[in-house]
Amino acid sequence: MNDVLDVAERAAFMAEATCEELAILVRDNPREVTSLRGFAAVLKRMPEQQPELDRPEVRALLADLDTALGQLNGALSLCGLNA
């Protein structure tokens, strides 16, 4: 659950950055967004692989993660950045 929170917080942080700040983040760490998305995909599959994680609070955290990633994708698009 901590990993989900960490990834969601990082995505939300990036989504709230100005276009200039986001461009610098993407330029300086070109794989960060891709890695973030990949790690999020792995985390989202965990409840399927570990039934003990298929609980309402975990599903709620994963929904928050989806929201944060959606906001990040929107920010990247709005800023004209491909990442």
C-alpha positions as CSV (number, residue, x, y, z in Angstrom):
1,M,0.0,0.0,0.0
2,N,2.9,2.3,0.7
3,D,4.2,1.8,-2.8
4,V,0.8,2.7,-4.3
5,L,0.8,5.9,-2.2
6,D,4.3,6.8,-3.2
7,V,3.6,6.3,-6.9
8,A,0.3,8.2,-6.7
9,E,2.0,11.1,-4.8
10,R,4.8,11.3,-7.3
11,A,2.4,11.4,-10.2
12,A,0.2,14.0,-8.5
13,F,3.4,16.1,-7.7
14,M,4.4,16.0,-11.4
15,A,0.8,16.8,-12.5
16,E,0.8,19.9,-10.4
17,A,4.0,21.2,-11.8
18,T,4.0,24.1,-14.2
19,C,4.7,23.3,-17.9
20,E,8.2,24.7,-17.5
21,E,8.9,22.5,-14.4
22,L,7.3,19.5,-16.1
23,A,9.4,20.0,-19.2
24,I,12.6,20.1,-17.1
25,L,11.6,17.0,-15.2
26,V,10.9,15.1,-18.4
27,R,14.1,16.5,-20.0
28,D,16.3,15.6,-17.0
29,N,14.7,12.3,-16.3
30,P,13.3,11.0,-19.7
31,R,12.4,7.6,-18.3
32,E,10.8,8.7,-15.1
33,V,7.2,9.0,-16.5
34,T,7.6,5.7,-18.4
35,S,9.0,4.0,-15.2
36,L,6.2,5.5,-13.1
37,R,3.5,4.2,-15.5
38,G,5.2,0.8,-15.6
39,F,5.4,0.5,-11.8
40,A,1.8,1.6,-11.5
41,A,0.7,-1.1,-14.0
42,V,2.5,-3.7,-11.8
43,L,0.9,-2.4,-8.7
44,K,-2.6,-2.4,-10.2
45,R,-2.2,-6.1,-11.0
46,M,-1.2,-7.1,-7.5
47,P,-4.8,-7.7,-6.2
48,E,-5.3,-10.2,-9.0
49,Q,-2.1,-12.0,-8.0
50,Q,-2.5,-11.8,-4.3
51,P,-6.1,-12.2,-3.2
52,E,-5.4,-10.9,0.3
53,L,-4.9,-7.5,-1.4
54,D,-8.3,-7.5,-3.0
55,R,-9.9,-5.3,-0.3
56,P,-11.9,-2.1,-0.5
57,E,-9.1,0.1,0.9
58,V,-6.6,-1.3,-1.7
59,R,-9.1,-0.7,-4.5
60,A,-9.6,2.8,-3.3
61,L,-5.9,3.5,-3.3
62,L,-5.6,2.0,-6.8
63,A,-8.4,4.3,-7.9
64,D,-6.5,7.3,-6.5
65,L,-3.4,6.1,-8.4
66,D,-5.5,6.0,-11.6
67,T,-6.7,9.5,-11.0
68,A,-3.2,10.8,-10.3
69,L,-1.9,9.1,-13.5
70,G,-4.8,10.6,-15.5
71,Q,-3.9,14.0,-14.1
72,L,-0.3,13.5,-15.1
73,N,-1.2,12.4,-18.6
74,G,-3.5,15.4,-18.9
75,A,-0.7,17.8,-17.7
76,L,1.8,16.3,-20.2
77,S,-0.7,16.7,-23.0
78,L,-1.6,20.2,-22.0
79,C,2.0,21.1,-21.9
80,G,2.7,19.4,-25.3
81,L,5.1,16.9,-23.8
82,N,5.6,13.4,-25.0
83,A,6.7,11.1,-22.3
